[in-house]
């Protein structure tokens, strides 16, 4: 599941997620503007990134608990931003690695979802697209296309 973290800066995002005891959210990975990836939670842990979600009904993608069903990847960005090409590249590599680790064909890109398509009720969350779909913060359809073309 793809997110943006609503941070004002990369250092602020890292400090919030890794050092602030008031933080009640986590992802497996946070991807900074430079494309650097920061491990927030191990893959074996249940990261708290999805909140209340309901399966979008995509065949083969039924779940009861989104936090347990999805790995969470967030870009350090906020609504109105557009992530960097370096962030897109790192997110794509992370997603492709997860697909390979799970033995999912890269052509099954429907497995890659945004928080906005799964959050319940629908419309409750805008990440990763953001509030302006004409200028998405992160464009999941583009990521899906690139994933299917990856080697």
Secondary structure, DSSP 8 states (H G I E B T S, - for coil): -EEE---SSHHHHHHHHHH-TT-----SEEE-TTS-EEE-S-TTS------SB-----TT---S-HHHHS--EEES--TT----HHHHHHHHHHHHHHHHHTT--TT-GGG--BHHHHBSSTTS--TTT-S-GGG-SS-HHHHHHHHHH--
